Every structure is written in structure tokens, then in C-alpha cells.
Amino acid sequence: MSATGDEKAHGSGSETSSTAQLEIYERPGGWRGLYYHTATQVCLVGLVCFMCPGMFNALAGLGAGGQMDATVSANANSALYASFAFFAFFSGSVHNVLGPRICLLIGTWGYSLYIGSYLATNIHPGAGDFVVVAGAVLGACASLVWTAQGSLMMAYPTEAQKGTYIGYFWGIFNIGGVVGSAVAFGSNFDSTLNHVGNGTYIVFLVLSFTGVVLPLLLADPYKMIRTDGTRVAPIRYPSWKTEFISLFVALYTDPWIVLLFPMFFASNYFYTWQFNDYNGALFNIRTRGLNNFVYWTAQIFGSFCIGHFVLDLRRFRRRVRAFLGWSIVMVFVFAVHVWSYYYQLTYTRTSDPPDAVKMDFTDPDYPAHVWLMIFYGLLDSMWQTTAYWLMGAMSNDPAKLAVFTGFYKCFQSAGSAVVWRLDALQQPYMNIFISTWVLTAAGMVCAFPLVYARVKDYTEMDDEAL
């Protein structure tokens, strides 16, 4: 039902200059109003990712997938991200044909299969090839999950709420990593081994199955009305040919997105050094679980703080906030990597083999090392939040944002596939670390022209669609 009043459109803090020209709708009240609230729906998407990608993150964060030998895990991750990179390039088009709920329903199954493959490896030590195949399948599935997630998370809030909503999602999603890490830490507290037991994998598997059914609870995006009364642009369901062409239309009509590709490429590249070459290389299994716990906990705070208190800080114009966010992330990139460099000088693959005695959280050197994990968690969450916010500043149209998210996940996964393969080939830790530092710094430098020239104080109508 239409409602009048430009005050309603502008009173919510929306920065869309054309809001007054759009039809304003009355939001439902009562329980329907709560269910169809955009924040509720973003939180539900976060809950789906809590159960599936969150458990994957908890597993990956243990180093070597909770195993002693990192080779199988590195090969599986290389296959996963190579597959992810290929399918993510087209996932925006697939999303715009199938819709977000179907993409989430199909995609979440891959996480259960992947977690189950590690349980199979624990029971049958020769099942390493199954883990690699499961990783490749998960890559295709994850491209659907993350494209649907990114499209909804960036399209549902008003422009003044985007950083906050990204913080909501990232916080709930990373609680999955926190819970999974707590399970790994508790269930392996008395273990003297360098790998997790079957019980840890079973808990992860059960939680991931829960995430498979949660997409059924999501509302139809066509029925969603933002808090400022504007209706979310309906998801298009065109032909496959039209949608594949839209990939190149997006690049032609908004070529600035190319400047974010290096940032996308580096956005998961650093996980390999953090998880396998630092957490997995230096610490025993229970301490790896504890490190994982504080890492994902730090992500909750990092994402919400930069999203709500910097990128959505209303006392400043949007362009000013974009520069503030970019500057904070850039400072963290150099501060954290300088710190890491001095630790990396102290060990190599030869000096710390998988069967060596590892550092425990009771050791006197541990506190300084765990603080590095905390700051890496802050950097990761601020990096991802800023990348999503920059894309969200370029458009509010779910179809266009789905294409952008597909690009994001394509290049992100390509970077991951490369570095996990390098790790599987036993490249020196220092080489992987230096490449991580260079790529993250380069990603931020390349993003700066987009921040300067493309981010506007208000989204224009010409930016709204492909």
C-alpha cells in the first residue's frame, strides 16, 4: 500500500538522492513486520552461514582441517577454491535465474559433504582423495551460497545502514566459527595428539545439516520493504543467455569494479599463512582450537566496529567515511604484517615439522603469539566488511550486486586456490608470508582510485541496475 511523505523516505537516514522520486510503501506491522524486517532477514542469512560456512571456518582455522599432516587439507582447499573461482564468475547469473533461496538450499549441502569427508579420513586414513573431491564439490556449492548472501546483505539495508547490516551478518556468521572452535578446544582439551577426534567432526556435521534447512525460513525478496519505505528491487528471472551477457554488461557499464579485483584476490589469500603456516605450524591441537576461538571472536567485534562506527558514521558524508575505512584497513595491513614478519623469522618448515612438539597455551611465549591471531581476526573482518560496503556503495540493485558478489568470490577463490597449492607444494613459509603481505598492500592501493572517484555521497538512479 502506498504512503505519502518525503519525510518518511528521508527520516530513516537513507542517502539515495532519488528516494523522493520512488514510490513509498507502508511496512507491515506486528509479527509480519518483524519477520519481513530487513534486519531480521539479514540475520537469518547470517544464521545460515553460521551453520555452514561458520563450521567450515572453524575446521579450516584449526590448521590442516584438524589433521596432523597439512598436505591433504592444502590440496583439498586448492581444489575447493579453483572450483569456487570458476563457478563464482557465473554464480551471479545463476542466482538471478534461480533466486536466492534456491541457491542457498542447493549450496549448503556442499558444506556437510566436506565436513563429512574429514570424518571419513579419520576413520579411514587412506580417504584423502575423497577430501579433495569433496573440496571441489564444495567450491561449486559455496559460489551459490556466497552470491545469494552478498546480494541480500547489500540490497536489503538503506544506504545509511549498509555498514551496520554487514556487521550484523558478519557477527552472526562468525559466531559459527566461535562455537565450532569452542567445541574443538573443549573436546580435545586433554588430547596429546596433533589432530582432532571423531566427535569434533560429528558435531560440526550435525550443525551443518541444520543450516541446510534454514533457507526455507527466508522471505521472498520481492515482498521486502526497506525501513525507509522503498521496496527492494525484485530479483529478475530472465533467460540464461541474458544473464550470462549481463556479466560483461556489468563490466562495461561500471568498469570501476575492476579496481577492486586485486582486493578481492587477496581477501582470502592470507588464510593459508594464518591457519596452516602459523596456527597449524606452531601450536598443538588444543591451542589451535583456542587460537581459532579468539580469532573468530575478534572478527565479530572488528566487523561491527568498522561497519557501524566508521562506514555508517552519520556525522560524516559517505565519501569521507570511505576514506576513513580505507585508511584504517591500510594501517592494519602494515601493522599486523610487520608484527608477523618478526615471528616468521624464527621458524621454517624444517625447524617445525608436523610431528614436532608444539607450543601450548600454558607456555610463557604464548600470550604474545595469541594477540597476533586476535589482530589478524580484526584485520580480516574489517577487510571483508570494507569490500562489501564499497560494492554496496556502487548500487542497491540485487541483480547487479549479485554479479558484483560473483566477481568478488571468483577472484577471492582464485587467490586462495593459488596459495593453498603453493602450501601443498611445501613452499617456504617466508615466501608465502611475503606474497601475502605484498598482495594485501597492493589490493588496498588499487582500491584507492575507486574510493576517490567512484564512491559518491548519494547513489544515482543510473547506478541502480545493469
ZIKA-V207271 format. One line per field, one symbol per residue. ss: DSSP state (H for helix, E for strand, L for the rest). Layout:
# ZIKA-V207271
ss: ???
This chain:
# ZIKA-V207271
ss: LELLLHHHHHHLLLLLLLHHHLLLELLLLHHHHHHLLHHHHHHHHHHHHHHLHHHHHHHHHLLHHHLLLHHHHHHHHHHHHHHHHHHHHHHHHHHHHHLHHHHHHHHLHHHHHHHHHHHHHHHLLLLHHHHHHHHHHHHHHHHHHHHHHHHHHHHHLLHHHHHHHHHHHHHHHHHHHHHHHHHHHHHLLLLLLLLLLHHHHHHHHHHHHHHHHHHHHLLLHHHLELLLLLELLLLLLLLHHHHHHHHHHHHHHLHHHHHHHHHHHHLLLHHHHHHHHHHHHHELHHHHHHHHHHHHHHHHHHHHHHHHHHHLLLLLLHHHHHHHHHHHHHHHHHHHHHHHHHHHLLLLLLLLLLLLLLELLLLLLHHHHHHHHHHHHHHHHHHHHHHHHHHHLLLLLHHHHHHHHHHHHHHHHHHHHHHHHHHHLLLLHHHHHHHHHHHHHHHHHHHHHHHHHLLLLLLLHHHLLL
